[in-house]
Amino acid sequence: MDETVAEYIRRTVLKIPRDEIKPMLQKWGFLSEAQLQTINFHQLKDNISQDVVQLCEENSADIKQAAVLDIIYNHTYPNKRVWSVYQMNKTGEEMDFFDLTDFKKKIKRQLRSALKNVTITFREYEDNAIWIRIAWGTPYTKPNQYKTSYVVYHSQTPYVFISASMLKSNLPLLCQALVVASNYHDIREMELRSHSLNSLKDIVFKRYSQNFQTYYPKPLQERDVAPESDLRIIQENKNEKERIERVNREIFGDGPQPKLEFAQYKLETMFKSDPKRDVLDKKEPFRCLVKFSSPHLLESLKSLAPAGMADAPLSPLLTCIPQKARNYFKIREKKGLFPGSFVSP
């Protein structure tokens, strides 16, 4: 077994939590159950990794087997990576029969025709998810197994989830290979990023149920500013708190929000002014780029009104981010003031 393969397997084992090493090696299936019985999984992890490498040498492991173990690790711990969502588009409404074997061949052919030194590994899972691991090299160097790109593609859907390596220059090549292999016309980034792969799936596959604002806040009523009794003030505060909680629940629902960390879209609007004064020399629209980022973006937005940091209900520009993600080609606020679209490369 090559020394680089042995070192890669050893490092992969060291990343796995101790209690998960044996179950993950069993999922891998490269080592027999009899071989696994010879390993003392209660010793130091470094010693465990050395024992695993020794058994892999007996079985003559190569980089393909090592890559499969890495896929299993990343599938088990997808939150270790940052994922971006891409959507592919067809020119028509025709549906093509998906052939997994043909898909794999086209991916390999497209990537290797442009870049000879590349390692491509596939693994299918029960939810129709195809995990693809790509280790990139150059015309003069072997693939770097420590700077890999991961792709999760659900067959019969236009959505692709990509966790790119540090080699950003290879991303267009990867996108082109996906478009050709899946028989689509083009691909665009949806500008949604998160460590939580499952949350991104919930959003684009509409597994996340969110109520959307269909009304507008009423204008504030003039209030009597005369001193009121403490009981009345307490009751007003209680009623306002209950109103905020009710409106927040109507907008965001009762369940936890998907863990989204980044969203961005562009807005475009026209200034309104007195036609007689003609303040604006040009009738060009005002454009701006809006970016949102947070460790948990949707939960942060949900907490604004209860925390007193924003009026309730929140603007539809904030509350309908998941819906915009699913319909990112056209974004419109209810009053028609902010047409726009999600930014794409």
C-alpha positions as CSV (number, residue, x, y, z in Angstrom):
1,M,0.0,0.0,0.0
2,D,1.2,3.4,-0.9
3,E,2.5,5.5,2.0
4,T,0.3,8.5,1.1
5,V,-2.8,6.2,1.2
6,A,-1.7,4.8,4.6
7,E,-1.3,8.3,6.0
8,Y,-4.6,9.4,4.6
9,I,-6.4,6.4,6.2
10,R,-4.7,7.0,9.5
11,R,-5.7,10.7,9.6
12,T,-9.3,9.8,8.6
13,V,-9.5,7.4,11.5
14,L,-8.1,10.0,13.9
15,K,-10.9,12.4,12.9
16,I,-13.6,9.9,13.9
17,P,-14.9,10.0,17.6
18,R,-13.7,7.0,19.5
19,D,-17.2,5.4,20.0
20,E,-17.9,5.8,16.2
21,I,-14.7,4.2,14.9
22,K,-15.8,0.6,14.9
23,P,-19.4,1.3,13.5
24,M,-17.9,3.4,10.8
25,L,-15.3,0.8,9.8
26,Q,-18.2,-1.7,9.6
27,K,-20.1,0.6,7.3
28,W,-16.9,0.9,5.2
29,G,-16.8,-2.9,4.8
30,F,-13.3,-3.0,3.5
31,L,-12.0,-4.9,6.6
32,S,-13.7,-8.2,7.6
33,E,-15.4,-8.7,10.9
34,A,-12.6,-11.1,11.9
35,Q,-10.0,-8.4,11.3
36,L,-12.0,-5.8,13.3
37,Q,-12.1,-8.2,16.2
38,T,-8.3,-8.0,16.4
39,I,-8.4,-4.3,17.1
40,N,-8.5,-3.0,20.7
41,F,-10.9,0.0,20.4
42,H,-10.3,1.1,24.0
43,Q,-6.6,2.0,23.4
44,L,-5.3,5.4,22.3
45,K,-6.8,6.6,19.0
46,D,-3.3,6.9,17.5
47,N,-2.7,3.2,18.3
48,I,-6.1,2.3,16.8
49,S,-5.3,4.2,13.6
50,Q,-2.0,2.3,13.3
51,D,-3.8,-1.0,13.7
52,V,-6.3,-0.1,11.0
53,V,-3.5,1.0,8.6
54,Q,-1.7,-2.3,9.2
55,L,-4.9,-4.3,8.4
56,C,-5.4,-2.2,5.3
57,E,-1.9,-3.0,4.2
58,E,-2.7,-6.7,4.4
59,N,-5.7,-6.1,2.2
60,S,-3.7,-3.9,-0.2
61,A,-5.9,-0.8,0.1
62,D,-5.7,1.9,-2.5
63,I,-6.9,5.5,-2.7
64,K,-10.4,4.4,-3.9
65,Q,-11.0,2.5,-0.7
66,A,-9.6,5.4,1.4
67,A,-11.9,7.8,-0.4
68,V,-14.9,5.7,0.4
69,L,-14.1,5.8,4.1
70,D,-13.8,9.6,3.8
71,I,-17.2,9.8,2.1
72,I,-18.7,7.8,5.0
73,Y,-17.2,10.2,7.5
74,N,-18.4,13.3,5.7
75,H,-21.9,11.8,5.3
76,T,-22.0,11.1,9.0
77,Y,-20.7,14.6,9.9
78,P,-21.8,16.9,7.0
79,N,-21.8,19.9,9.3
80,K,-18.0,19.9,9.2
81,R,-18.2,21.5,5.8
82,V,-19.8,24.6,4.4
83,W,-22.5,23.8,1.7
84,S,-23.8,25.9,-1.1
85,V,-27.0,25.3,-3.1
86,Y,-27.1,25.2,-6.9
87,Q,-30.1,24.8,-9.2
88,M,-29.9,23.4,-12.6
89,N,-32.4,24.3,-15.4
90,K,-33.7,22.6,-18.5
91,T,-34.7,24.4,-21.7
92,G,-38.0,22.5,-21.8
93,E,-40.3,20.5,-19.6
94,E,-39.2,17.1,-20.8
95,M,-38.2,14.6,-18.1
96,D,-35.2,12.3,-18.8
97,F,-34.8,8.8,-17.3
98,F,-32.0,8.9,-14.9
99,D,-29.3,6.3,-15.4
100,L,-26.8,6.2,-12.5
101,T,-24.2,4.3,-14.5
102,D,-24.4,6.7,-17.3
103,F,-24.3,9.7,-14.9
104,K,-21.0,8.4,-13.3
105,K,-19.4,7.8,-16.7
106,K,-20.2,11.3,-17.9
107,I,-18.9,12.9,-14.7
108,K,-15.6,11.0,-15.0
109,R,-15.3,11.7,-18.7
110,Q,-16.0,15.4,-18.4
111,L,-13.6,16.0,-15.5
112,R,-10.7,13.8,-16.8
113,S,-10.9,15.2,-20.3
114,A,-10.1,18.6,-18.8
115,L,-7.9,17.5,-15.9
116,K,-6.0,14.2,-16.0
117,N,-4.9,14.1,-12.4
118,V,-8.2,13.8,-10.5
119,T,-9.7,11.2,-8.2
120,I,-13.5,10.7,-8.4
121,T,-15.4,8.5,-6.0
122,F,-19.2,7.8,-5.7
123,R,-21.4,6.4,-3.0
124,E,-25.2,6.1,-3.2
125,Y,-27.5,6.4,-0.2
126,E,-31.1,5.3,0.4
127,D,-32.6,8.8,0.0
128,N,-31.6,8.9,-3.7
129,A,-28.6,11.0,-2.7
130,I,-25.5,10.5,-4.7
131,W,-22.4,11.6,-2.9
132,I,-19.4,12.5,-5.1
133,R,-15.9,13.1,-3.8
134,I,-13.4,14.8,-6.0
135,A,-9.7,15.2,-5.2
136,W,-8.0,17.7,-7.5
137,G,-4.6,17.6,-9.0
138,T,-2.8,19.6,-11.7
139,P,-1.2,18.5,-15.0
140,Y,2.0,18.0,-13.0
141,T,0.9,16.9,-9.5
142,K,-1.1,14.1,-8.1
143,P,-4.6,14.8,-6.6
144,N,-4.5,16.4,-3.2
145,Q,-6.6,14.2,-1.0
146,Y,-6.8,16.8,1.7
147,K,-8.4,19.5,-0.5
148,T,-11.5,17.7,-1.8
149,S,-14.8,18.9,-3.2
150,Y,-18.0,17.2,-2.2
151,V,-21.2,17.1,-4.3
152,V,-24.6,15.8,-3.1
153,Y,-27.0,15.3,-5.9
154,H,-30.5,14.0,-5.5
155,S,-31.6,12.3,-8.8
156,Q,-34.8,13.5,-10.4
157,T,-34.3,16.9,-8.8
158,P,-32.6,20.0,-10.2
159,Y,-30.8,20.8,-6.9
160,V,-27.1,20.2,-6.2
161,F,-25.3,20.8,-2.9
162,I,-21.6,21.5,-3.2
163,S,-18.9,21.9,-0.6
164,A,-16.0,23.2,-2.6
165,S,-12.3,22.8,-1.8
166,M,-9.9,25.7,-1.5
167,L,-9.2,25.3,-5.3
168,K,-12.0,27.6,-6.4
169,S,-10.7,27.6,-10.0
170,N,-12.0,24.0,-10.4
171,L,-15.6,24.9,-9.5
172,P,-16.7,25.9,-13.1
173,L,-15.3,22.6,-14.4
174,L,-17.3,20.7,-11.8
175,C,-20.5,22.6,-12.5
176,Q,-20.1,22.0,-16.2
177,A,-19.6,18.2,-15.6
178,L,-22.8,18.1,-13.5
179,V,-24.9,19.9,-16.1
180,V,-23.7,17.5,-18.9
181,A,-24.0,14.3,-16.8
182,S,-27.6,15.2,-15.6
183,N,-28.8,16.4,-19.0
184,Y,-29.6,19.9,-17.9
185,H,-29.0,23.2,-19.7
186,D,-27.3,25.4,-17.2
187,I,-26.6,25.8,-13.4
188,R,-26.8,28.8,-11.1
189,E,-25.9,29.3,-7.5
190,M,-28.8,30.1,-5.2
191,E,-26.6,32.1,-2.8
192,L,-27.7,30.0,0.2
193,R,-24.9,28.7,2.3
194,S,-24.8,26.8,5.6
195,H,-22.9,24.2,7.6
196,S,-26.3,22.4,8.0
197,L,-26.8,20.3,4.8
198,N,-30.1,19.0,6.1
199,S,-31.5,22.5,6.7
200,L,-30.6,23.5,3.1
201,K,-32.4,20.4,1.9
202,D,-35.5,21.2,4.0
203,I,-35.7,24.6,2.3
204,V,-35.2,23.7,-1.3
205,F,-37.3,20.5,-1.1
206,K,-40.1,22.3,0.8
207,R,-39.9,20.0,3.8
208,Y,-39.8,23.2,5.9
209,S,-43.3,24.6,6.6
210,Q,-43.3,28.3,7.2
211,N,-46.3,30.6,7.2
212,F,-45.8,33.7,5.2
213,Q,-47.1,37.2,5.9
214,T,-50.2,38.1,3.9
215,Y,-51.1,41.3,5.6
216,Y,-49.5,44.6,6.6
217,P,-49.1,46.2,10.0
218,K,-51.9,48.7,10.8
219,P,-50.9,52.3,11.4
220,L,-50.2,53.2,15.0
221,Q,-53.3,54.6,16.7
222,E,-52.9,57.8,18.7
223,R,-53.0,57.0,22.4
224,D,-53.9,59.0,25.4
225,V,-50.7,59.9,27.0
226,A,-52.3,60.8,30.3
227,P,-51.0,58.8,33.3
228,E,-52.6,55.4,33.6
229,S,-52.8,53.0,36.4
230,D,-50.2,50.4,36.9
231,L,-52.7,47.6,36.3
232,R,-53.6,49.0,32.9
233,I,-50.0,49.4,31.9
234,I,-49.3,45.8,32.9
235,Q,-52.3,44.6,30.9
236,E,-51.2,46.6,27.9
237,N,-47.7,45.2,28.0
238,K,-49.2,41.7,28.4
239,N,-51.5,42.2,25.4
240,E,-48.7,43.5,23.3
241,K,-46.4,40.6,24.2
242,E,-49.2,38.1,23.4
243,R,-49.8,39.9,20.1
244,I,-46.1,39.7,19.2
245,E,-45.9,36.0,20.1
246,R,-49.1,35.3,18.0
247,V,-47.8,37.2,15.0
248,N,-44.4,35.6,15.2
249,R,-46.0,32.2,15.4
250,E,-48.1,32.9,12.3
251,I,-45.1,34.0,10.4
252,F,-42.5,31.4,11.4
253,G,-44.6,28.5,12.6
254,D,-44.2,26.5,15.8
255,G,-41.3,24.3,14.9
256,P,-37.5,25.1,14.9
257,Q,-36.1,26.9,11.9
258,P,-33.7,25.4,9.3
259,K,-30.2,26.4,10.1
260,L,-29.4,28.8,7.4
261,E,-26.1,30.9,7.7
262,F,-26.0,33.0,4.6
263,A,-28.5,34.5,2.1
264,Q,-28.3,37.3,-0.4
265,Y,-30.5,38.9,-3.0
266,K,-30.6,42.1,-4.9
267,L,-33.3,44.7,-4.8
268,E,-34.4,47.2,-7.4
269,T,-36.9,50.0,-6.9
270,M,-37.8,53.4,-8.3
271,F,-37.8,56.6,-6.3
272,K,-41.1,58.3,-5.9
273,S,-41.2,62.1,-6.2
274,D,-43.5,64.9,-7.2
275,P,-43.8,64.8,-11.0
276,K,-44.0,68.6,-11.1
277,R,-40.7,69.0,-9.3
278,D,-39.0,66.3,-11.3
279,V,-36.3,65.9,-8.7
280,L,-34.7,63.0,-10.4
281,D,-32.9,63.7,-13.7
282,K,-32.9,60.1,-14.7
283,K,-35.5,57.4,-14.3
284,E,-33.0,54.8,-13.5
285,P,-34.0,52.4,-10.7
286,F,-32.1,52.3,-7.5
287,R,-30.3,49.0,-7.0
288,C,-28.7,47.5,-3.9
289,L,-27.4,44.1,-2.8
290,V,-28.7,42.8,0.5
291,K,-26.7,40.2,2.4
292,F,-27.7,38.3,5.6
293,S,-25.3,36.2,7.6
294,S,-25.6,34.7,11.1
295,P,-24.7,31.4,12.8
296,H,-28.5,30.7,12.7
297,L,-30.1,33.3,10.4
298,L,-33.8,32.3,10.5
299,E,-33.8,31.9,14.3
300,S,-32.1,35.3,14.6
301,L,-34.9,36.9,12.5
302,K,-37.5,35.0,14.5
303,S,-36.1,36.5,17.8
304,L,-36.1,40.1,16.6
305,A,-39.7,41.1,17.5
306,P,-39.9,39.2,20.9
307,A,-36.6,40.9,21.9
308,G,-38.0,44.3,21.1
309,M,-35.4,44.9,18.4
310,A,-38.0,45.2,15.6
311,D,-41.7,45.8,15.2
312,A,-44.1,42.9,14.6
313,P,-44.8,41.7,12.1
314,L,-41.4,41.8,10.4
315,S,-41.1,43.0,6.8
316,P,-41.8,40.3,4.2
317,L,-38.3,41.1,2.9
318,L,-37.0,39.3,6.0
319,T,-39.6,36.6,6.7
320,C,-39.8,35.1,3.2
321,I,-36.1,34.3,2.7
322,P,-36.8,30.6,2.5
323,Q,-39.6,31.2,0.0
324,K,-37.3,33.5,-2.0
325,A,-34.7,30.7,-2.0
326,R,-37.2,28.3,-3.7
327,N,-38.3,31.0,-6.2
328,Y,-35.2,33.0,-6.5
329,F,-35.7,34.0,-10.2
330,K,-38.2,36.6,-9.2
331,I,-38.7,38.3,-5.9
332,R,-41.4,40.7,-5.2
333,E,-42.7,42.3,-2.1
334,K,-46.5,42.4,-1.8
335,K,-46.8,46.1,-2.8
336,G,-44.6,45.6,-5.9
337,L,-41.9,48.0,-4.7
338,F,-39.0,45.7,-4.7
339,P,-38.8,43.4,-7.8
340,G,-35.4,41.6,-8.0
341,S,-33.8,38.3,-8.1
342,F,-31.3,36.2,-6.2
343,V,-27.7,37.0,-7.2
344,S,-26.1,34.3,-9.3
345,P,-22.5,34.1,-10.8
